[in-house]
Amino acid sequence: MEDMNLETLVEAYLAIRTEREVLLQKFDETDKKLKEDMTSLEQAMLVICNATNADSIKTSQGTVMRKMNERFYCTDWDNFRKFVVENQALELLEKRIHQGNFKEFMTENEGDGLPPGVNVMREFGVSVRKPSAR
């Protein structure tokens, strides 16, 4: 590849990206259909579990297990934030930095450096755009 000029590299890059987009679209369409089929089968198995009041049913092909799924969500972040602070319950939150908000914070506090316990990783990358239509 070292002997290729930039024009050839960009052309090859765009061709590969286009092919990947086509493959991804095909995959997404097929995967969506398979997920819908699996959901229908799961619902049918849940009906059987509910009708028999069974949490587990063993078959020769595998075992069906009924389980309770729980997801918690917040409808009032201000009140929940107060609750977390008052109860010193930071473990109720996930440990990650909101990238956009943190960049904004760093811009507003440019001379202060990074807060304790935070590192930054920067690396160059490239992006390629198709030529604009004229």
C-alpha positions as MATLAB code, in Angstrom:
seq = 'MEDMNLETLVEAYLAIRTEREVLLQKFDETDKKLKEDMTSLEQAMLVICNATNADSIKTSQGTVMRKMNERFYCTDWDNFRKFVVENQALELLEKRIHQGNFKEFMTENEGDGLPPGVNVMREFGVSVRKPSAR';
ca = [
       0.000    0.000    0.000;
       2.958    2.328    0.429;
       3.240    2.798   -3.325;
      -0.416    3.902   -3.702;
      -1.122    7.586   -4.052;
      -3.671    9.369   -1.892;
      -6.259    9.433   -4.694;
      -6.138    5.622   -4.944;
      -6.256    5.201   -1.160;
      -9.354    7.413   -0.882;
     -11.057    5.594   -3.771;
     -10.371    2.203   -2.154;
     -11.484    3.448    1.260;
     -14.795    4.769   -0.062;
     -15.432    1.562   -2.023;
     -14.863   -0.562    1.082;
     -17.011    1.714    3.231;
     -19.858    1.544    0.689;
     -19.650   -2.245    0.549;
     -19.698   -2.429    4.356;
     -22.784   -0.190    4.433;
     -24.549   -2.522    1.973;
     -23.580   -5.592    3.998;
     -24.636   -3.944    7.251;
     -28.026   -3.003    5.815;
     -28.577   -6.582    4.635;
     -27.479   -7.921    8.018;
     -29.726   -5.487    9.918;
     -32.751   -6.469    7.812;
     -32.131  -10.197    8.309;
     -31.320   -9.776   11.999;
     -34.488   -7.716   12.567;
     -36.616  -10.507   11.084;
     -34.850  -13.161   13.177;
     -35.325  -11.085   16.351;
     -39.044  -10.706   15.557;
     -39.323  -14.476   15.057;
     -37.537  -15.141   18.355;
     -39.800  -12.666   20.171;
     -42.875  -14.466   18.830;
     -41.490  -17.800   20.022;
     -40.600  -16.337   23.433;
     -44.137  -14.990   23.806;
     -45.612  -18.379   22.909;
     -43.363  -20.123   25.464;
     -44.295  -17.529   28.110;
     -47.989  -18.241   27.477;
     -47.314  -21.926   28.167;
     -45.301  -21.139   31.318;
     -48.061  -18.826   32.572;
     -50.815  -21.347   31.775;
     -48.997  -24.072   33.718;
     -47.631  -21.669   36.370;
     -44.166  -23.077   35.719;
     -40.903  -21.190   36.169;
     -39.019  -23.918   34.316;
     -40.026  -26.537   31.748;
     -37.524  -29.104   30.539;
     -37.807  -30.478   26.999;
     -35.582  -32.776   24.978;
     -34.446  -29.702   23.012;
     -33.664  -27.481   25.988;
     -35.103  -25.910   29.109;
     -37.486  -22.935   29.079;
     -37.138  -20.689   32.106;
     -39.585  -17.960   32.996;
     -37.915  -15.008   34.652;
     -38.896  -11.604   35.943;
     -37.032   -8.738   34.295;
     -36.701   -5.423   36.132;
     -35.422   -2.108   34.834;
     -35.432    1.032   36.895;
     -35.769    4.450   35.316;
     -35.956    7.978   36.620;
     -38.805   10.388   35.966;
     -37.495   13.247   38.121;
     -33.714   13.650   37.983;
     -33.604   16.676   40.276;
     -35.324   14.836   43.116;
     -33.358   11.649   42.502;
     -30.068   13.582   42.491;
     -31.021   15.127   45.859;
     -31.859   11.654   47.186;
     -28.496   10.272   46.055;
     -26.598   13.143   47.683;
     -28.631   13.071   50.927;
     -28.151    9.300   51.260;
     -24.543    9.327   50.052;
     -25.635    6.642   47.586;
     -23.396    7.306   44.585;
     -23.353    3.540   43.935;
     -26.868    3.945   42.526;
     -25.329    5.696   39.523;
     -23.235    4.214   36.744;
     -19.548    5.028   36.686;
     -18.880    6.804   33.446;
     -18.167   10.309   32.300;
     -20.622   12.039   29.988;
     -18.210   12.901   27.176;
     -20.060   15.921   25.756;
     -20.731   17.518   29.146;
     -17.179   16.862   30.287;
     -15.705   18.476   27.149;
     -17.904   21.505   27.778;
     -16.795   21.615   31.435;
     -13.136   21.423   30.409;
     -13.618   24.234   27.886;
     -15.215   26.439   30.552;
     -12.418   25.595   33.027;
      -9.575   25.493   30.518;
      -6.719   26.578   32.766;
      -7.600   24.331   35.698;
      -6.351   21.027   34.276;
      -8.066   17.686   34.699;
      -9.993   16.910   37.886;
      -8.414   14.296   40.179;
      -8.831   10.721   39.001;
      -9.479   11.648   35.368;
      -7.156   10.981   32.453;
      -7.549   11.869   28.817;
      -6.613    9.836   25.765;
      -6.181   11.680   22.509;
      -5.284   10.165   19.180;
      -5.390   11.314   15.598;
      -7.724    9.602   13.183;
      -8.887   10.328    9.672;
     -12.312   10.676    8.150;
     -13.095   10.556    4.474;
     -15.996   12.295    2.765;
     -17.279   11.692   -0.706;
     -16.846   14.661   -3.052;
     -19.790   17.018   -2.895;
     -22.210   17.008   -5.811;
     -21.759   19.981   -8.083;
];
